[in-house]
Amino acid sequence: MIDLHTHTVFSDGELIPAELVRRAEVIGYKAICMTDHADEATMYHSLENVLRFVKKHGHFYDINVLAGVELTHVAPALIGEMVVAARKSGAQVVVMHGETPVEPVAPGTNLAAIEAGVDILAHPGLITEEEVKLAAEKGVALEITTRGGHSYTNGHVAAMARKFGAKLVVNNDAHAPRDLVGQDLRRTIALGAGLTPEEYRQTEANAWEIVQRCMK
């Protein structure tokens, strides 16, 4: 299991990085990325602190530990420059908070994030055919989420990704200990979204590909 979308106390998560990583390790995850909510005001502070933890403490765990960001409610016109700034600041994984059906995300966020080349477009809601085609072309992974509310459109995302050959990953969007689901529930949610067992296995391969890219 790999989770590339989690939150700590540096945004709205309940756990400090050390506890989040330890809990994920015990459950059986092989890689985790801390991706706190970020905009221009918060990104540099939170990323600096999480990076310091990853560099000094990450190798003490039997799990690959990564530092990233989830750009959240950023104006679409500014997403491109924020992605560049995040990478320059050391973010190993850049996630974009997509157009979920349960939050007032600005229209155009999905498209701007894909055009900017984020690694993962989180809970993209009723993503359009044109956006999924572009995600497939640019190698942007679309998220199947285990998180309540955001997961309402998992089936749509899965069907569109299959139709146009876009990559999928499964993430928890964990904010609290209870959000780190185990292997059985994780697989059930993916299959419930319409994925086949083979497609579910491919989501883990897609996530591992991102991890390997980060570790180089």
C-alpha positions, 0 to 999 in steps of 0.5 A: 500500500502507498498513500501519496496524499496525507495531512499533518498538524501543519495544515488541518491534520490531527497528527504530527509527522512522526505519528502519522508515519509510524501509524502508516508503517504499522498498518502496512504501508510501504510509502507515504507522502505528507501533503499539507494544504498549501497556498502562497501564505502557508506552503513554504513554512509547512514544506520546510518543516516536513522536509526537515523531518523527512531528511533527519528522521525518515530513514528510521522507519521501514517505509519510504517517507516523502514530503509534498504539498496539496495546493488548495483553493489556489486561483486557477490563473496562479496554479502554474507558478505555484507548482513551479514554486513548490518544486523549487522549494523541495516538494517531492510530490505536488498534489492539486486539490481538485474540483470535489463535489463537496467543496467550492473549488473554483471552476478551471482548477482541474484543467489548470492543474493538469496543464501545470503538470502536477503529479496527482489531481486529487478528488477531481469530481466530475472531471471532463473528457477533455481534462482526462485526455490531457491528464493521460497525455501529460502523465498526471495521475487521477485520484480514487479517494477513500475519504467520505464526500470526496469519494462520491464521484470515484465511479465517474473518475474510474470510468473516465480514466479507463476510457481515455487511458489516464493513470489512477492512484488510490489515496486516503487523504488522511487527516486523522488516524481513522483515515488510514484504511487497511488493505481490505477496505482500500481494495473494496473502495477501489473495486466499488468504484468500478475498478477490476482487481487488475486495475486496482493492482495497477493503481499501486504500480502507478503510485510506486512509479511516483515514489521511485521517481522521487527517490532518485 
